């Protein structure tokens, strides 16, 4: 009924459904299904499906409503890839509960641990996928109007100050890995004029962003040359396009201290934007915005701190964010 109601199943019927696997993430229940169709079913549909539903106890259940909204309003305007094809969806007002149904691509694609490791071969297809997304709504007049919410100085300051209020407790909890010098960096950033965040009141280079573009939210092909997809759109919003790139690359692990891979992938992203018709955004413009977004990355370890995740992973994020801030000399963009 869900497939027929969505217009995905035009004729015929689903003749059998078998449960393959069920698992839960921090926000959703994922049910993997094997489906058989009657012989006269059109069009041909995938036999492996993924049903995504919110966790009953999830404090962020509304996030899945945002993903439903993305697939209902925005995904039809974006190519697939990078958006995964959604076969059916419903929101909380539908009477059936919130859900999304996708093709299950586990046989052909895989995700990677976050953060992305230095030199990972998946970096280029990932930034290419982000460029396709960002170019589609680059400086669109719809942003902040019919699509997403416009940023204001007051809303941005309130958001950052709310995160900064957690800083003393965060620093105390990380005394064993946070030097005095690095604690002072965090204190200076969050007591500054917040210019990296206030940059969002300028509409230049704004677009629709994924909002959670870590390596685990990409589906990378097992076969070279096949497409790369972005999944989990619960946090999409209006932002600088390069914000997603900073989220992906700026938290990466660079054990040798070299960030050459980061710059190379940034140039690939910039070139891909230009090839997709984005003009008037120079390399210097992108580099400055990227460094501003590296400053903004310092909120991520603080927000991630309260989540149920291994302490080692939380520490890696903190060290990655601070390493990038220092290596890229981000003090002068505060």
C-alpha positions in Angstrom: 0.0 0.0 0.0 2.9 2.4 0.8 4.5 1.8 -2.6 1.2 2.1 -4.4 0.2 5.3 -2.5 3.5 6.9 -3.3 3.0 6.2 -7.0 6.1 4.0 -7.1 4.1 0.8 -7.7 1.9 1.5 -10.7 0.4 -2.0 -11.2 0.7 -5.4 -9.8 1.4 -6.2 -6.1 3.9 -7.3 -3.5 3.4 -11.0 -3.2 5.8 -11.8 -0.3 7.8 -9.9 2.3 10.5 -11.5 4.5 12.5 -9.9 7.3 16.2 -9.9 6.6 17.6 -7.9 9.5 16.6 -5.2 12.0 18.9 -2.8 13.8 18.7 0.5 15.7 20.9 3.6 15.4 20.8 6.4 17.9 17.8 7.8 16.3 16.1 5.2 14.0 15.0 1.7 13.6 16.2 0.2 10.3 14.4 -2.9 9.0 15.9 -4.6 6.0 13.4 -6.6 3.9 13.4 -9.1 1.0 10.4 -8.5 -1.2 8.9 -10.5 -4.0 6.4 -9.0 -6.6 3.6 -10.5 -8.6 4.6 -11.3 -12.3 2.7 -8.4 -13.7 4.1 -5.7 -11.4 5.3 -2.5 -13.1 7.7 -0.8 -13.0 10.5 -3.2 -11.9 11.3 -2.5 -8.3 14.2 -3.6 -6.1 13.9 -6.8 -4.2 15.8 -5.6 -1.2 14.3 -2.7 0.7 15.1 -0.6 3.8 12.3 0.6 6.0 13.4 3.5 8.3 11.3 4.6 11.3 12.0 6.8 14.3 12.9 5.2 17.7 9.9 5.5 20.1 12.2 6.9 22.8 14.3 9.1 20.6 14.6 12.7 21.9 15.2 13.7 18.3 12.3 12.0 16.7 11.4 15.2 14.9 14.6 14.9 12.9 13.1 12.1 10.9 10.2 14.4 10.0 12.9 16.7 8.6 14.2 13.9 6.4 10.7 13.1 5.2 10.4 16.7 4.3 13.7 16.6 2.4 12.6 13.6 0.3 9.1 15.1 -0.3 10.2 18.6 -1.4 13.9 18.7 -2.2 15.1 15.3 -3.4 12.9 15.4 -6.5 14.8 18.6 -7.5 18.2 16.9 -6.9 19.7 14.1 -9.0 20.1 10.5 -7.7 23.0 10.2 -6.9 23.8 11.9 -4.6 20.4 11.5 -3.0 19.3 8.0 -2.4 16.1 7.0 -4.2 13.2 7.1 -1.8 10.4 4.7 -2.8 7.8 5.9 -0.3 7.5 8.1 2.8 5.0 9.4 5.3 5.1 12.0 8.1 3.6 11.9 11.6 0.3 13.4 10.4 -0.3 10.6 7.8 -2.0 8.3 10.2 0.5 5.5 9.5 3.4 6.9 11.5 6.6 8.4 10.2 8.6 6.2 7.8 10.8 6.1 4.7 11.4 3.2 2.3 14.6 3.0 0.3 16.4 0.5 -1.9 18.8 -1.5 0.3 22.2 -1.0 -1.3 24.3 -3.0 1.1 25.3 -5.5 -1.6 26.9 -2.8 -3.7 27.8 0.0 -1.3 29.3 0.4 2.2 29.9 3.3 4.6 33.1 4.1 6.5 33.9 5.0 10.1 33.9 8.6 11.1 36.2 10.6 11.0 37.5 10.0 7.5 41.2 8.9 7.6 44.0 10.8 5.9 44.5 9.7 2.4 41.2 7.7 2.2 40.4 7.0 -1.5 36.8 7.8 -0.8 37.5 11.5 -0.2 37.2 12.6 -3.9 33.8 10.9 -4.6 32.5 12.3 -1.3 33.5 15.9 -2.1 32.1 15.5 -5.6 28.8 14.4 -4.2 28.7 17.4 -1.9 29.5 19.7 -4.8 26.5 18.4 -6.8 24.2 19.0 -3.8 25.6 22.6 -3.2 25.6 23.6 -6.8 21.9 22.8 -7.1 20.8 25.5 -4.6 23.8 27.8 -4.7 22.7 31.3 -3.7 19.1 30.4 -4.6 16.5 33.1 -3.8 14.4 30.3 -2.3 16.9 29.9 0.6 15.4 31.2 3.9 12.1 31.8 2.1 10.4 28.6 0.9 13.4 26.4 1.7 15.0 26.4 5.1 15.2 29.2 7.7 17.2 32.4 7.3 19.9 33.1 9.8 20.0 36.2 11.9 22.6 37.6 14.3 20.3 36.9 17.2 19.6 33.3 16.3 23.2 32.5 15.6 24.5 34.1 18.9 21.8 32.3 20.9 22.8 28.9 19.3 26.5 29.4 19.9 26.1 30.8 23.4 23.9 27.7 24.3 26.8 25.5 23.3 29.4 27.7 25.1 27.5 27.3 28.3 28.6 23.6 28.3 32.2 24.5 27.9 33.3 24.6 31.6 31.9 21.1 32.3 33.3 19.8 29.0 36.8 21.1 29.7 36.7 19.6 33.3 35.7 16.2 31.9 38.6 16.3 29.4 41.4 17.4 31.8 43.4 14.4 30.9 43.6 15.1 27.2 43.0 18.9 27.1 46.2 21.0 27.7 45.9 24.4 29.3 46.8 26.0 26.0 44.1 24.2 24.1 41.5 25.0 26.8 42.4 28.6 26.4 41.8 28.3 22.6 38.3 27.0 23.3 37.6 29.8 25.7 38.9 32.5 23.3 36.8 31.1 20.4 33.5 31.1 22.4 34.1 34.4 24.0 35.0 36.1 20.7 32.8 38.2 18.5 31.6 34.9 16.8 32.4 36.2 13.3 32.7 32.6 11.7 29.1 32.0 12.7 27.8 35.5 11.8 29.2 35.0 8.3 25.9 33.2 7.7 24.0 36.5 7.7 25.6 37.1 4.3 23.9 35.1 1.5 27.0 34.7 -0.6 27.9 31.0 -1.1 24.9 29.8 0.9 23.1 26.6 -0.2 21.3 23.6 1.1 23.7 21.5 3.2 23.5 18.0 4.5 24.4 19.1 8.0 25.9 15.8 9.1 28.3 14.9 6.3 30.6 12.5 8.1 32.0 9.5 6.3 29.4 7.2 7.9 26.6 9.1 6.1 28.0 8.3 2.6 27.4 5.1 0.8 30.6 4.4 -1.1 30.5 1.9 -4.0 32.3 -1.4 -3.7 33.0 -1.3 -7.4 35.1 1.5 -8.8 33.2 4.0 -10.9 29.8 3.3 -9.4 28.0 6.3 -7.8 28.4 7.6 -4.2 25.3 8.5 -2.2 24.5 10.7 0.8 22.1 9.3 3.4 20.5 10.5 6.6 19.2 13.9 5.8 17.7 14.7 9.2 19.8 17.8 9.7 19.7 19.5 6.3 19.6 23.3 6.5 20.8 26.5 4.9 24.5 27.1 5.3 27.8 27.7 3.5 28.3 24.8 1.1 31.9 24.3 2.3 30.5 23.7 5.8 29.8 20.1 4.8 33.3 19.8 3.5 34.8 21.1 6.7 32.7 18.6 8.6 34.0 15.8 6.4 37.7 16.8 6.1 38.4 19.1 9.0 37.8 16.4 11.7 39.9 13.8 9.8 42.9 12.0 11.4 46.3 13.2 10.0 48.7 11.2 12.1 51.7 12.4 10.2 50.8 16.0 10.7 50.3 16.6 7.0 47.1 18.2 5.7 48.0 17.9 2.0 45.2 15.5 1.3 42.7 18.1 2.8 43.9 20.9 0.5 43.9 18.6 -2.6 40.3 17.5 -1.9 39.2 21.1 -1.3 40.6 22.0 -4.7 38.7 19.1 -6.2 35.5 20.4 -4.6 36.2 23.9 -5.9 36.8 22.6 -9.4 33.7 20.5 -9.3 31.6 23.5 -8.3 32.9 25.5 -11.2 32.2 22.6 -13.6 28.6 22.6 -12.3 28.2 26.3 -13.1 29.1 28.0 -9.9 31.0 31.2 -10.7 32.3 34.2 -8.8 33.5 32.1 -5.9 37.3 32.2 -6.0 39.7 29.8 -4.3 40.6 32.5 -1.8 36.9 32.9 -1.0 36.5 29.2 -0.4 39.7 28.9 1.6 38.6 31.7 4.0 35.1 30.2 4.4 36.6 26.8 5.0 38.8 28.2 7.8 35.8 29.9 9.3 34.0 26.5 9.2 37.0 24.9 10.9 36.5 27.3 13.8 32.8 26.2 13.9 33.9 22.5 14.0 35.0 23.2 17.7 31.3 22.9 18.6 31.1 19.3 17.4 33.1 17.6 20.2 31.1 19.6 22.8 27.8 18.5 21.2 29.0 14.9 20.7 30.2 14.7 24.3 26.8 13.8 25.8 26.1 11.1 23.2 26.6 7.4 23.9 29.8 6.8 22.0 33.3 5.4 23.0 35.4 7.9 24.8 38.3 7.2 22.3 36.1 8.4 19.4 35.1 11.5 21.3 38.7 12.3 22.1 39.7 11.8 18.4 37.1 14.3 17.4 38.3 16.9 19.9 41.9 16.4 18.9 41.1 16.6 15.2 39.1 19.8 15.5 41.8 21.5 17.6 44.6 20.2 15.3 42.9 21.7 12.3 42.3 25.0 14.1 45.9 25.4 15.0 47.4 24.0 11.8 45.3 26.4 9.6 46.0 29.4 11.8 42.3 30.1 12.5 42.9 32.6 15.2 42.9 35.4 12.6 39.4 34.7 11.4 37.7 35.0 14.8 
